[in-house]
């Protein structure tokens, strides 16, 4: 069954990638603002529709949780697909070739397959539960970095959760003092993929959505890494707060994060479901 799911995820990711690349750097691309610092494009919508059609053709009873809402409420089966048809939309809009298509399938809370395709970089990341993780067909492993000193890390700024900024900045300052470099590339899915590949030693971010992280979580875990919420638990799909990395690095990164933030503290300043803040100024 895992192989059928993987082949479906690969086919769907290829289909979505072909669509979004067609629109990359297209001056006529239709763009709509969903919220503060949050946009949806014609490319997102068409990619999602094509991905959903590919999945429905093979598994018509499966449920879908997708960023743009296609297929919501359809399907009655116990399997659910997490679909981000274009992760890194702001990069895409500005012509920066750092974006991807991310697809995962889970049964209950158990992730079974994950695929992340980076069409501009020609990178394909895939994993199946118990079957390992692969980068362009080659097995990959998380880094063996022992701790924060000299580490190469990735993060994402909390643009959509601005009330958490002070919590985030406390973590950022501590991590910044110890790491060799701290990157913010604008695609959480790719950040997790490169953490799984051992390029980044670790990654942390607040208030992500299930479709942002589903495939990446499985990649990191199947590559020998650890993924938790900021309390060290499994609440990342609920709260969207994530800490990932190799086992030793993850322990120290999580300790640093927990000196400044917790799931309850994040919820207190930025309750789930609260609207994004309105922009300041004219």
N, C-alpha and C positions, 0 to 999 in steps of 0.2 A: 504493500500500500504506500509506503514512504516513497518508493521509486515513482509510482504514478503521480503522487503529489509533487515530487521534485520536477518531473518532466513537465507537468502543468505549469508550475511556477516559472520554470525556465522559458517555456513558450510564451507565457503571458508577459514576462519581463522583456523579452526580445520584441514582442509586439508593441508594448508601451514605449520602449526606447526608440523604435523606428519613428513613432509619431512625434515624440518630443524633439528629437534631433531635426526633424523637418522644419520645426518652428524656431529653432535656435537662431538668434540674431535676425529675426524677421521683423522688420519695422512695422508691418501691418498686424502684428499679433494683438488679439483682443485681450485686455487686462481689466479685471474688476477687483476693487478693494473689498476684502471680507471684514477687516478690522484694522486696528492700529498695527502697522508693520506686518500686515498679513494680506497676501494677494492670491488670486486665482486667475489662471489664464485659459485661453482656448486650448492650449497644449495639455494642461492638467486634465481638463474635462474629456477631451478626445482620447487621451491615453487611458484614463480610468475606464471609459466606456469600452474600449477595445480589450483591456485586461479582464474586465468583468465578463465580456462575451466569451473570451477564451476559457475562463474558469467555468462559466455556466454550461458551456458546450460539453465539458467533460464531467462536471459534478453539479448538476442542476439543483440538488437539494442542499448544497452547502450554503452556510450563512456568510455574509460579507460585512466587514467594517472598513470603510474606505474614507479617505480624507474629504473628498467632495460629496460624499453621501450617496453615491450610486448603489443601488441594490439594497438600501437600508430596509429592514423589515421583511425581506424575502428570504426564503430558505428556512427549513425546519430541522436540518440535520445537526449533529453534534460537532461537526467540523466548521471552523470559521477562518476566513481569509482576512488578513490585515494588509491593506493596499495603500501605498503612497505612490501615486502615479508620476509625481515629480517632486522629489525632495531636494531642496535648495532652490526654491522658486525665485528668491531675490537675486541670487547669483545668475540664474537663467535670464531674468529680466534685464540685467545689466551687461549681459554678454560674457560673463565669467564662466568658463567651462568646468565648473565644479557643481555637478548635480547628478541625480541618479533616479532610478526606479527601484522601489523596495517592495517585496512581496513575501509574506509569511503565511503559514497555515498552522493552526493550533486545534487541539481537541481538548475542550475544557481549558485548563490553564497550562497544558503541556504543549510547548512548541514542537512541531514535527519537522517542518522544512522552512528554510529561509533563503532567499535569493536577492542580491543587490547587484544591479547592473549600472555601470558607469560608462555610458556610450562614448563620451568624448575621450576618456582615457583608455577605452577598450579594456576595461577591467570587469571581470565577472566573478562575484563571490557567491559561494553556495554552501549550504550545510543541511544535513539531515540528522535527526535525533539519533545519537549512538553511532553515526556513520562518519563523523569527522567534518572538518571544514576545509574548503578549497578556494584557491585564488587562481583563476584561469586554468583550472584543472589540476593544479599542484597543491598538495597538502600544506596547510599553514598552521602556525602555532603562535600564541601570544609571546611577548618578549619575556626574558628572564630577569628584567630589571628588578633589583632587590628593594628599592625604596625611592622616595621622592628626590633625594640628592642626585643631580645629574640626569633626571628623567626627561623624556620628551612626551608632552601631554597634549591632549585636545580638550576643548570645552566649547560651550555655546553660551552666548550672552542671553539673559532673560528678557528679550525684547517684548515678549507677549505676557510677561509676568513681572512688570516693573516694580510692584511692591516688594518683591523678594530681593531687590538690588543690593540692599545693605548686607543681607545675609550672604549673598553671592560674593560681594566684594571682600568680605572677611576671609572667605575661602581662597579667593583669587590672590590676595596679598600673601597669604602663607605659602600657597603653592608656588607663586611667582618667585619667592625668595629662595626656593630650593631647586626648582626644575631648571634644566638646561634651556628649554624652550617651551612655550605654551601657545598653541595654535588655535585659531578660531576660523574654520573654513566655511561654515554656513550650511553644512548638511550633516545632521546627526547620524543618519544611516551610514554615510561614508566614514564618519569619525569612528563608529563602532566597527565597521568593516576593517579599517586600517588598524584599529586596536587588536582585532582578532588576528591580523596578519603580522603583528609584532612591529609594525611601523611606528605607531604610537604605543607608549607604555601604558597609558590609561586615559580615561575620559570621564567627565562629569558634566551634568547639566540639570536644570530644573524645568518642570512643567512641559514635558514632551508628551506627544500623543502615542497611542498604541501602534499606529501605522508607521510612526517615525522610528520605532525601536524594535519592533517584533523580530524582523529578520536579523538585525544586528545583535540582539541578545543571544540568539541561537548560534550565530557565527562565533561570538566570543567564547561561549561556553564549550562549544564543540572544538574550539582551538585550545582548550585547556585553561581558559580564563574564568574570572568570577564577575558576576553582575548582581548588584543589589540596589535597593533604594537607599536613601541617606541614613536610615536607621539600621542598615545591614540586613533588611528583610526582603520580601518578595512583592512589595507593594508598588513596584514601578509602573505597572499597567493601570493602576488606579490613580496614583498621584503624579506620575510622569517624571519623577525625580530619580536620577540614575547615577551610579558610580560603577565603573568597569575597569578591568585591567588584569594583568597577570596576578597570580595569587599573592605574592609578597608585596608587590606595588599596591594592589587593591587594599590590603590591610592598612598600610600607612596612609594612603589617600583617604580612605574612609574615616580613619581617626582624625585627620585634618578637617574633613567636611563636618564631622560631628561636633567639633569644637565650636562651630559657628551656626549650624543648622540642624534641624530635625524635621521629620514629617509633620509633627504637630506645629512647629514654629512656622513652617512654610504655609501650612493651611491657615494658621492664624492671620498672617499678613496678606495672604492671597488665596482666599477660599476657592475651592473648585467651583467652576461655573460662574465666577464673578466676571463681569464684563471687562474688556481691556480698557485701560485709561484713555481718555481723549487726548489728542495731541495738544501741546501748549503753544500759544502764539498764533500768528495769522496764518 
